[in-house]
Amino acid sequence: MFSQEMSFIDTYKLLFFQHFLDLTIKDEEIGNDLIGFYSTGINCSFENDILKSTRDFINAIAEIGYMAKSEHISSYLKGLSISNFNNTESLYKIIFDGIGIRKDQFKIFEIIHDDKESRLGKSNFGKILKLTYSSTKLSAEEKAIIDKINEIIAELENEKQEKKAAEDK
């Protein structure tokens, strides 16, 4: 993703994304400029960069309050979902653990958009929710979320099977 074609402003956004994401999110003016840049920042990252940025991201979100930063959360998870890091479980675990409170972890799942591009990230985050809480007593709302997770996982698996069948023909 990184090229000499990147604009002057985008090079600064990349710098902020990789080194100062927590401080950037806390700044209303600069932080909001990054919402649409998360996908690019993630795609320009090496593994150590994305691990650090994800820790910084969720630490800032947890400090500010996730409800105030729902667009950041959706955009970041969408960026993960469509990146080469889409199945890097440790990234989703960092986000999950960074939230820490059960009801908030379920709310984060609901914040993630249901669009096609975000489904893999939503599914991977949901798998951690499911693994962590399925064997516990679930409220009706939590049960509905677990059912939604199962639905997304099944949809993705069906698409994978259909794609494989089409390639085998």
HELIX and SHEET records of a PDB file:
HELIX    1   1 PHE A    8  HIS A   19  1                                  12    
HELIX    2   2 LEU A   21  LYS A   26  1                                   6    
HELIX    3   3 GLU A   28  LEU A   34  1                                   7    
HELIX    4   4 ILE A   35  PHE A   37  5                                   3    
HELIX    5   5 TYR A   38  ASN A   43  1                                   6    
HELIX    6   6 GLU A   47  ILE A   64  1                                  18    
HELIX    7   7 TYR A   66  LYS A   69  5                                   4    
HELIX    8   8 SER A   70  SER A   81  1                                  12    
HELIX    9   9 GLU A   89  ILE A   99  1                                  11    
HELIX   10  10 ARG A  102  ILE A  111  1                                  10    
HELIX   11  11 LYS A  116  SER A  118  5                                   3    
HELIX   12  12 ARG A  119  TYR A  133  1                                  15    
HELIX   13  13 ALA A  140  ASP A  168  1                                  29    
END                                                                             
